[in-house]
Amino acid sequence: MNFINTMDDLFHMLDRCTEGVDWDTFYTKRDKPAPFLKYNKLPDKCVVDFIERHDIKKACEFGCGEGRNAIYLAQNNIDTEAYDLSEIAIENAKRNAREGKAEKAVFKAGNIFALDFMDKKFDLVIDSGIFHHLAPHRRLQYRDIVSNILAKEGHFILLCFAAGEDGADEVDDYEFYRSRQTGVAFTEERLKEFWGKKFDVVDLRKGENIVDDRTWESEYLYICVFRKVS
């Protein structure tokens, strides 16, 4: 018999009401038309632009995939912790980091909701693919994690599916559970409403289709830069 006695019990029950994605299979088969697989060694353009304008000492990335952003940060002398749910992705990221001589990047596989960050503080947190896959009940918890690990006036860069583009559709939070969604898109208004509770909006724009020998960007994403509210 199952009983709900704690908030963790409730969260775990709701987790079972959603499908999720088998990310190890995703990174093993590599049969999806995902640009972050095709450009797995190119950092996001918004990350490169941000680093060129800011003095960042410590950074953290969630949903780091095969390490493209974290490796770029480490190559720019930034102490970087990078996390992904897929052990396959993390092993590939470690190999790419060795090839790129990115010694300041530390990669770990794990569920961010089970991690203990203790008193760690980062100047920059990057999400290049987690938020739009989170179930609604986990988004609030995730927002708190990001806010708690950011230093005073630290920045958060979020890349997520844009409603109306190829990535996914906007879905009502109740419908997320009824239709067992694995990912959703967001409108600009919804992003401002949700993240504006704890962050100031520095920049929020639709991406463009850009690929060069240094970076890439896609029009199916919103590019968001938030600053922690003092």
C-alpha positions as CSV (number, residue, x, y, z in Angstrom):
1,M,0.0,0.0,0.0
2,N,1.1,3.5,-0.8
3,F,0.5,6.5,1.4
4,I,1.4,10.2,1.1
5,N,2.8,11.5,4.4
6,T,5.4,14.0,3.2
7,M,5.9,16.5,0.3
8,D,8.5,14.1,-1.1
9,D,5.9,11.3,-1.1
10,L,3.6,13.7,-3.1
11,F,6.3,14.7,-5.5
12,H,7.2,11.1,-6.2
13,M,3.6,10.2,-6.8
14,L,3.2,13.0,-9.3
15,D,6.5,12.0,-11.0
16,R,4.8,8.6,-11.7
17,C,2.0,10.5,-13.5
18,T,4.4,11.7,-16.1
19,E,6.3,9.9,-18.8
20,G,9.8,11.4,-18.8
21,V,12.4,10.8,-21.4
22,D,14.9,7.9,-21.5
23,W,18.0,10.1,-22.0
24,D,20.5,7.3,-22.0
25,T,18.7,5.8,-25.0
26,F,18.4,9.2,-26.6
27,Y,22.2,9.8,-26.4
28,T,23.0,6.2,-27.4
29,K,20.7,5.9,-30.5
30,R,21.2,9.6,-31.6
31,D,18.3,9.2,-34.0
32,K,16.5,12.4,-33.1
33,P,16.9,15.7,-35.1
34,A,18.1,17.6,-32.1
35,P,20.6,20.4,-33.0
36,F,22.4,20.0,-29.7
37,L,23.4,16.5,-30.9
38,K,24.5,17.9,-34.3
39,Y,26.4,20.8,-32.7
40,N,27.4,19.0,-29.6
41,K,30.8,20.8,-29.4
42,L,29.5,24.3,-30.1
43,P,28.3,26.5,-27.1
44,D,25.1,28.5,-27.2
45,K,25.6,31.9,-28.8
46,C,23.9,33.6,-25.8
47,V,26.4,32.0,-23.4
48,V,29.4,33.2,-25.4
49,D,27.9,36.7,-25.7
50,F,27.2,36.8,-21.9
51,I,30.7,35.6,-20.9
52,E,32.3,38.2,-23.2
53,R,30.5,40.9,-21.2
54,H,30.7,39.6,-17.6
55,D,33.3,38.6,-15.2
56,I,32.3,35.1,-14.1
57,K,34.3,33.1,-11.6
58,K,32.0,30.1,-10.8
59,A,29.3,28.6,-13.0
60,C,26.9,25.7,-12.9
61,E,25.0,24.1,-15.8
62,F,21.9,21.9,-15.6
63,G,21.1,19.6,-18.5
64,C,24.6,20.0,-19.8
65,G,24.3,17.2,-22.3
66,E,27.7,16.4,-23.8
67,G,29.4,19.4,-22.3
68,R,29.4,22.1,-25.0
69,N,28.6,25.0,-22.8
70,A,30.5,23.8,-19.7
71,I,33.6,23.1,-21.7
72,Y,33.5,26.6,-23.2
73,L,33.2,28.1,-19.7
74,A,36.1,26.0,-18.4
75,Q,38.2,27.0,-21.3
76,N,37.6,30.6,-20.3
77,N,39.0,30.0,-16.8
78,I,35.7,29.6,-15.1
79,D,35.3,26.9,-12.4
80,T,32.3,25.0,-13.7
81,E,30.0,22.2,-12.4
82,A,27.8,20.5,-14.9
83,Y,25.0,18.0,-14.4
84,D,22.9,15.8,-16.6
85,L,20.4,13.0,-15.9
86,S,22.1,10.8,-18.6
87,E,25.2,8.9,-17.6
88,I,25.9,8.4,-21.3
89,A,25.9,12.1,-21.9
90,I,28.2,12.7,-18.9
91,E,30.7,10.1,-20.1
92,N,30.7,11.8,-23.5
93,A,31.1,15.2,-21.9
94,K,34.1,14.0,-19.9
95,R,35.7,12.7,-23.0
96,N,35.0,16.0,-24.9
97,A,36.4,18.0,-21.9
98,R,39.7,16.0,-22.0
99,E,40.0,16.6,-25.7
100,G,39.3,20.3,-25.2
101,K,41.7,20.6,-22.2
102,A,38.9,21.9,-20.1
103,E,40.2,21.0,-16.6
104,K,38.0,23.4,-14.8
105,A,34.8,21.6,-15.8
106,V,33.5,18.9,-13.4
107,F,30.7,16.7,-14.8
108,K,28.3,14.6,-12.7
109,A,25.3,12.4,-13.6
110,G,22.3,12.7,-11.4
111,N,18.8,14.0,-10.7
112,I,19.1,17.6,-9.6
113,F,16.3,17.1,-7.1
114,A,18.4,14.6,-5.2
115,L,21.6,16.7,-5.2
116,D,22.9,18.5,-2.1
117,F,24.5,21.8,-3.1
118,M,25.2,22.6,0.6
119,D,26.3,26.3,0.7
120,K,27.6,26.5,-2.9
121,K,27.1,29.8,-4.7
122,F,27.5,30.4,-8.4
123,D,27.8,33.7,-10.3
124,L,26.0,32.0,-13.3
125,V,23.6,29.1,-13.7
126,I,22.7,27.8,-17.2
127,D,19.7,25.6,-18.2
128,S,20.0,24.5,-21.8
129,G,17.2,22.0,-21.8
130,I,15.8,21.0,-18.4
131,F,13.0,23.4,-17.6
132,H,10.8,22.6,-20.7
133,H,10.9,18.9,-19.7
134,L,9.9,19.4,-16.1
135,A,6.4,18.5,-14.8
136,P,4.6,21.5,-13.3
137,H,5.0,20.3,-9.7
138,R,8.8,20.2,-10.2
139,R,9.1,23.6,-11.7
140,L,8.5,25.5,-8.4
141,Q,11.1,23.3,-6.7
142,Y,13.5,23.9,-9.6
143,R,13.1,27.7,-9.4
144,D,14.0,27.6,-5.7
145,I,17.1,25.5,-6.4
146,V,18.3,27.9,-9.0
147,S,17.7,30.9,-6.8
148,N,19.3,29.3,-3.7
149,I,22.6,28.5,-5.5
150,L,23.0,31.8,-7.2
151,A,25.2,34.4,-5.5
152,K,23.8,37.9,-4.8
153,E,22.7,39.4,-8.2
154,G,23.9,36.3,-9.9
155,H,22.5,35.5,-13.4
156,F,20.5,32.6,-14.8
157,I,20.5,31.8,-18.5
158,L,17.6,29.7,-19.6
159,L,17.0,28.2,-23.1
160,C,13.5,26.7,-23.5
161,F,11.0,25.7,-26.2
162,A,9.2,28.6,-27.7
163,A,5.4,28.2,-28.2
164,G,4.4,28.2,-31.8
165,E,7.7,26.8,-33.1
166,D,8.9,23.3,-33.9
167,G,10.1,22.3,-30.4
168,A,6.7,21.7,-28.7
169,D,3.3,23.2,-28.0
170,E,2.1,25.2,-25.0
171,V,0.2,22.9,-22.7
172,D,-2.1,23.8,-19.8
173,D,-0.5,22.5,-16.5
174,Y,-3.5,20.3,-15.8
175,E,-3.4,18.8,-19.3
176,F,0.3,18.0,-18.8
177,Y,-0.7,15.2,-16.5
178,R,-3.8,14.1,-18.4
179,S,-1.9,13.7,-21.6
180,R,1.3,12.5,-20.0
181,Q,3.5,15.1,-21.7
182,T,7.3,14.8,-21.8
183,G,7.9,18.4,-22.8
184,V,6.1,21.7,-23.3
185,A,6.7,25.1,-24.9
186,F,6.3,28.5,-23.2
187,T,5.1,31.9,-24.2
188,E,7.1,35.1,-23.4
189,E,4.3,36.1,-21.0
190,R,4.3,32.8,-19.1
191,L,8.1,32.9,-18.7
192,K,8.0,36.4,-17.3
193,E,5.1,35.4,-15.0
194,F,6.8,32.3,-13.6
195,W,10.5,33.4,-13.3
196,G,9.6,37.0,-12.4
197,K,8.6,35.9,-8.9
198,K,12.3,35.6,-8.0
199,F,14.2,37.2,-10.9
200,D,14.5,40.4,-12.9
201,V,14.3,40.0,-16.6
202,V,17.5,41.2,-18.2
203,D,16.8,39.8,-21.7
204,L,14.1,37.6,-23.2
205,R,13.9,37.1,-26.9
206,K,13.2,34.5,-29.6
207,G,16.3,32.8,-31.0
208,E,17.5,33.0,-34.5
209,N,18.8,30.2,-36.8
210,I,22.6,30.9,-36.5
211,V,25.5,28.5,-36.9
212,D,29.1,29.4,-37.4
213,D,32.4,27.8,-36.4
214,R,32.1,29.1,-32.8
215,T,28.4,29.0,-31.7
216,W,24.9,28.1,-32.6
217,E,21.4,29.3,-31.9
218,S,17.9,28.1,-32.9
219,E,14.6,29.9,-33.6
220,Y,12.6,27.2,-31.8
221,L,14.0,28.4,-28.4
222,Y,13.4,31.4,-26.2
223,I,16.7,32.9,-25.0
224,C,16.3,34.2,-21.4
225,V,18.7,36.0,-19.1
226,F,17.5,36.6,-15.6
227,R,19.2,38.3,-12.6
228,K,18.5,37.2,-9.0
229,V,16.4,39.7,-7.1
230,S,18.5,41.2,-4.3
